[in-house]
Amino acid sequence: MEIIICKNHEEVSEKAKELVVKQLQRKPMSTLGFPTGSTPILLYKKLVDAYKKHLITFKNVRSFNLDEYVGIEPTHPQSYHQFMDDHLFSHIDIEKKNVYLPKNDPTHAHENARLYNDLLKKYQIDLQILGIGTNGHIGFNEPGTPLGQETFVVDLNEGTRQDNLKFFNHIDEVPYQAMTMGIKNIMNSRKIILMASGESKSEAIYQMIKGPVTEQLPASVLQLHPQVIVILDEAAASKL
């Protein structure tokens, strides 16, 4: 595990952008894994800028998103379909046929999870980008998720729903379920970048790097992956 400590979130995002650009310049047909939430927004802005400057193209890129809420429409302002369009996909030349996100439909959620898992087995992710929750979750793999878990429908715990409240008007609007890549899917990626900023992430980061590998802190499993780069700002790294 390589650890890079930066001054602030802007520098974290810049370093992550450099690594993604290098990946696409080396292998234009890369399969990328994308997260949502506040952490990657500046990274996506920088990737759009790199695309507009003709440093990279997404024409031959295949993408998979980590997760999606279950039970809201893809056009809902807080759906991850809409998030990715707003912050990245509508600004670059990626082909829609090569963009994969979990489906929001609650009626066939478990079947959709199986189908998404089949796609992840077919197309190995070259570079997976991650954030981390304050409780150490990656994707929506909450504490207690088996380390061998594949794509599944998860009941979101109250802490995660509170963390995501900032994107909604009221806690009652925050979905109770999501579909997420499992820990096994994430670990199957060839390379992983984890980004974290802010003091609120510092304890999770400490346990992820210094603590035991345990289902109670899902991100700790990354200690077992051969190619992980952790990019932190000073606040997130403050307990190391």
C-alpha positions, 0 to 999 in steps of 0.5 A: 500500500502506497500512501501519499499525503497532500496539503489539502483536498485540491492537491489530493484531487490533482494527484488522483487526476495525474494517476488517471491520466497516466492510466488512460495514456498508457491504456486508452481502452481501460476499464475504470471504476467510479465512485460518487459523493463529495470526494471525487467531484473535484477529481472529475472536474480536473478530468474534464479539463484534461479531456478538453485540453486533449490530454486524454480521451474516454472514447474507448473507456468502459466504466462501472460505478461502485453503487447506486441508490435503490428506489429513486429514478435515474433522473432524480437529482441525487441518483448516481446516474444523474450525478455522473452525468452532471459531473463527468459523463456529459462533459467527455466523449465516453460512449453511452454503451460503455457506461454501466451503473447499477439499476435503481429499480426496486422491483427486480433489485436482486436480479439486477445485482446478479446481472451487474455482478456478471458484467464485473466478472466479464470486464475486470476493472483496471483502475478503481477509484474509491472514497471511504465512509467515516465508518470505514465503508467502501462503496456501500459495503457497511461494517459487518459485510463479508469480505467475500461479498459480491454485488448485492442489495444493501440496507443502509445503516443510519450512520451512512444515511446521515452522512448522505443527508447533506445531499437531500432536503430531509432524512426521510428522502434519503433512500434506505437501500442501495446496490453496491459492488461487493468487497470481492468485486473491488478487490478484483480490480487491478489497481485501486486509488483511495482518496480521503480528505478531512479530519472526519475521515482520520479515524477510519483511515488510521484503522484502515492502514494500521488496524487489523483486517476486519469485516467491522472496517471494510476498507481494511481489506485493502491491506491485502491488495497488491496495488493500492494508492491511498491519497490523503490530505493532512487532516485525513492523515492526522492520526497516522 
